[in-house]
Amino acid sequence: MRLVVSGQAIEVANDLLIGSFFKDLPTQYYKLTDARQLGYSFDIVGLLGDLYTTCGSSRSSRHSRSSTRGIERVRGVSHANVTIDHVVEPIVRAEAKNVLAFEDAVLAQAENQGLTTDEAYMEVQKMNLLLQENCMPGSVADFTPEFKAQWHITGSSKSFALLQDIKSGTNPVRIEHWQDILAQYYHCRGDVKEVA
């Protein structure tokens, strides 16, 4: 990081006035991605906390949910003799617990059918798209032509393209009785439009 003084750029860590504030900071950008390196921590709540503690793990979701039942401090970073932790708070909202129960039911069914974890999560994504499309107001829309032109996008949004593949039958939901699972957790089967 550089500072311009009297038209001359100098490294901030070498500046006599403010250098001491920057001496312990990483000089590579990728090392700045963890806010704890800067002395900050986050209170991560609910589903985001669950994602933070389980994302990228090889543990089955049904077994990893217990990690967010109580307040948990995760992966502390030591900085200037002080350990800085993010705090993950438990999932307490009924809606969030329902989302996880739905996901666990789909993953359990996928496991019974011999699908891999990655395949199972793709099926969760498909079912969520159908839930959004058929059970909630509005619909899953593609990027507008103006947006595509501005950002030089030639294809469709991932969600819109996947929904079109589901509707056309080229990539159907592979979970057996998926409509019943959606109905159990969201009171909507997801296979026909119920909300305009």
C-alpha positions in Angstrom: 0.0 0.0 0.0 1.4 3.4 -1.0 0.9 6.9 0.3 1.6 10.0 -1.7 3.5 12.7 0.2 4.6 15.8 -1.6 4.0 14.1 -5.0 6.2 11.1 -4.1 4.8 7.6 -3.4 6.1 5.8 -0.4 5.1 2.5 1.3 2.8 3.3 4.1 4.7 1.0 6.4 7.8 3.1 6.0 6.1 6.4 6.8 7.3 7.9 10.1 3.9 9.3 11.0 1.5 6.5 10.1 3.8 3.5 9.4 3.2 1.9 12.8 -0.5 1.4 12.1 0.4 -0.6 9.0 3.4 -2.6 10.1 1.5 -5.8 11.0 -0.8 -5.7 7.9 -0.2 -8.2 5.1 1.3 -6.7 1.9 -0.3 -9.2 -0.5 -3.9 -8.6 -1.4 -5.0 -12.2 -1.0 -3.9 -12.1 2.7 -6.3 -9.2 3.3 -9.4 -11.3 2.6 -9.7 -12.4 6.2 -11.0 -9.5 8.2 -9.5 -10.9 11.3 -6.1 -10.0 9.8 -7.2 -6.4 10.2 -8.5 -6.9 13.7 -12.2 -7.3 12.9 -14.5 -10.3 13.5 -18.0 -11.1 12.4 -21.1 -12.3 14.2 -22.4 -14.8 11.7 -26.0 -15.7 12.3 -28.4 -18.4 11.2 -28.1 -20.0 7.7 -25.1 -17.9 6.9 -23.4 -19.3 10.0 -24.3 -22.8 9.0 -22.9 -22.1 5.5 -19.7 -20.7 7.1 -19.1 -23.8 9.3 -20.2 -26.5 6.8 -19.2 -25.1 3.3 -16.4 -27.1 1.8 -16.5 -29.8 4.4 -16.8 -33.4 3.6 -19.2 -34.0 6.4 -22.8 -34.9 5.6 -25.2 -32.0 6.3 -27.3 -34.2 8.6 -24.3 -34.7 10.9 -22.8 -31.2 10.6 -25.8 -29.2 11.7 -25.0 -29.8 15.4 -22.0 -27.5 14.9 -24.3 -24.5 14.8 -26.6 -25.4 17.7 -24.7 -23.3 20.2 -22.7 -20.1 19.9 -19.3 -21.2 18.5 -16.0 -19.4 18.0 -14.3 -20.5 14.8 -10.8 -20.5 13.4 -9.2 -17.9 15.5 -6.4 -15.7 14.0 -3.7 -14.5 16.3 -2.7 -10.9 15.8 -0.5 -8.8 18.2 -0.9 -11.4 21.0 -4.7 -11.3 20.7 -6.8 -14.1 19.2 -9.6 -12.8 17.0 -12.5 -15.2 16.3 -15.6 -15.0 14.3 -18.7 -15.9 16.3 -21.2 -18.2 14.7 -24.6 -18.1 16.4 -27.1 -20.9 16.2 -30.0 -21.2 13.9 -33.1 -20.2 15.8 -35.7 -19.0 13.3 -38.3 -21.6 12.4 -38.0 -20.7 8.7 -34.3 -21.3 8.6 -34.7 -24.6 10.4 -37.3 -25.6 7.8 -34.9 -24.8 5.0 -32.3 -27.1 6.6 -34.8 -29.8 7.2 -35.9 -29.7 3.6 -32.4 -29.8 2.4 -31.6 -32.8 4.7 -34.7 -34.6 3.4 -33.6 -34.1 -0.2 -30.0 -35.2 0.6 -31.3 -38.3 2.4 -33.5 -39.3 -0.5 -30.6 -38.6 -2.9 -28.3 -40.9 -0.8 -31.0 -43.6 -0.9 -31.0 -43.3 -4.7 -27.2 -43.6 -4.9 -26.6 -40.0 -6.0 -23.4 -38.2 -5.0 -23.4 -35.2 -2.7 -22.7 -32.9 -5.6 -25.6 -34.5 -7.6 -27.8 -34.2 -4.5 -27.1 -30.5 -4.1 -27.9 -29.9 -7.8 -31.3 -31.6 -7.2 -31.8 -29.2 -4.2 -31.1 -26.3 -6.6 -33.5 -27.6 -9.2 -36.2 -28.0 -6.6 -35.6 -24.5 -5.2 -35.9 -23.1 -8.7 -39.3 -24.9 -9.2 -40.4 -23.6 -5.8 -39.5 -20.1 -6.8 -41.1 -20.4 -10.2 -44.3 -22.1 -9.3 -45.0 -21.3 -5.6 -43.9 -17.7 -5.2 -44.9 -14.5 -6.8 -43.0 -13.6 -10.0 -40.8 -16.0 -11.9 -37.2 -16.9 -12.5 -36.2 -14.4 -15.2 -33.2 -14.2 -17.6 -30.9 -11.2 -17.7 -32.5 -8.3 -19.7 -31.1 -7.6 -23.2 -29.7 -4.3 -21.9 -27.9 -6.0 -19.0 -26.4 -8.6 -21.4 -25.3 -5.9 -23.8 -23.7 -3.8 -21.0 -21.8 -6.7 -19.5 -21.1 -8.5 -22.8 -23.0 -11.6 -21.7 -23.9 -14.0 -24.6 -25.8 -16.7 -22.7 -28.6 -16.8 -20.2 -28.4 -16.6 -16.4 -27.5 -20.0 -14.8 -30.8 -20.2 -12.9 -32.9 -19.3 -16.0 -31.0 -21.8 -18.2 -31.4 -24.6 -15.6 -35.1 -23.9 -15.3 -35.5 -24.1 -19.0 -33.7 -27.4 -19.1 -36.0 -28.7 -16.3 -39.1 -27.5 -18.1 -38.0 -29.0 -21.4 -37.2 -32.4 -19.8 -33.5 -32.3 -20.8 -32.5 -32.1 -17.1 -35.5 -33.2 -14.9 -35.5 -33.4 -11.1 -34.0 -36.8 -10.3 -35.3 -37.1 -6.7 -38.1 -39.6 -6.4 -41.3 -38.0 -5.1 -39.7 -34.6 -5.1 -43.2 -33.0 -5.2 -44.1 -34.6 -2.0 -40.9 -33.4 -0.3 -41.6 -29.8 -1.5 -45.2 -30.0 -0.3 -44.1 -31.3 3.1 -41.8 -28.4 3.8 -43.3 -25.6 1.7 -47.0 -26.6 1.3 -46.6 -26.4 -2.5 -45.7 -29.2 -4.8 -43.7 -27.1 -7.2 -44.8 -28.9 -10.4 -47.5 -26.5 -11.4 -47.9 -22.7 -11.2 -49.8 -22.0 -8.0 -49.1 -18.3 -7.5 -49.2 -15.6 -10.2 
